[in-house]
Amino acid sequence: MTLFERYLTLWVFLCIVAGVLLGQMSPGVFAAIGGMEISKVNLPVAILVWLMIIPMLVKIDLAALKQVTKHWRGIGITLFVNWAIKPFTMALLGWLFIGWLFRSWLPEAQIDSYIAGLILLGAAPCTAMVFVWSNLSQGEPHFTLSQVALNDAVMVVAFAPIVALLLGLSAIVIPWDTLLLSVVIYIVIPVIISQILRRGLIAAARLDDFLKTIQPVSLLALLATLVLLFAFQGEQILAQPLVILLLAVPIAIQGYAIFGIGYLMNKISGEQHCIAGPSALIGASNFFELAVATAISLFGLDSGAALATVVGVLIEVPVMLSLVKIVNGSKAWYERGVSRHA
């Protein structure tokens, strides 16, 4: 891990501060950037997201799906937690905390929008960043490839229906065309581009060199995306610090709870520790690029939904780094009494 990656939390914090300050200093510039849209999809953000996730997706060999049967317990737990539990617990926590416990402290007109943003986060399990978390927790790399590839395939068909179902229960109208467009732009197209690029690089025997060269671009795109998002949201953050804090509560609880469920289920099933780590971490983390983009597309840059997803970005790295420490620190406990299966 490079020095840059080691202090990623610091760079994230600095980008958040820079974004808020730049948004206040040059509101016209960022208003213009925010207006660069096609069908409510912000083009600068879309380009940055592509730069961020395509290098990660190039690492994925979709043929790794063949390894699903080898790690069937971890894969099964990943899919069960990500799609049968996580979206619904996030919706429940949103309704509990935002719709009830914290309701009197939040602007009434934005309550449903905040809950919608939380639901979008809950329905978008991590894709790109899980490679970082898996690496930090000594996760089995082939398993990580397998679960990410399969999870992406499931996300293409499951994200929109689950979000539509849960937002419908929140009495929020869903523009299906915009939602599906976001899935295509932020999942389908990057996967296709990355696989075409991967095949070309393998044929030219340049894949490893490309990945080494492009890795800084991916991280810089992540930081640039954060600067943009927090510049867009800077006024709301400064005006509503209590809102940010209250939104962070259910998001943090969700992250730790989903991790705990996945981690314990892997231990009970007898799965190896190097599988349990990435299996639990993929659900605890969020594909916040997709969640933020969908929130912006559905509800607008200045919406409560967009703010809620951005809060997810704000706390994700610190929460995930703490979970990585839990995985690494609990290895002896985890392996005690766990039967090893071939």
Secondary structure, DSSP 4 states (H G I P E B T S, - for coil): --HHHHTHHHHHHHHHHHHHHHHHH-HHHHHHHHT-EETTEEHHHHHHHHHHHHHHHHT--GGGGGGGTTTHHHHHHHHHIIIIIHHHHHHHHIIIIIIIITGGGS-GGGHHHHHHHHHHHHT-B-SSTHHHHHHHTT--HHHHHHHHHHHHHHHHHHHHHHHHHHHHHTT----HHHHHHHHIIIIIHHHHHHHHHHHHHHHTT-HHHHHHHHHHHHHHHHHHHHHHHHHHHHHHHHH-HHHHHHHHHHHHHHHHHHHHHHHHHHHHHT--HHHHHHHHHHHHSB-HHHHHHHHHHHH-TTSHHHHHHHHHHHHHHHHHHHHHHHHHHTHHHHHTTPPP--
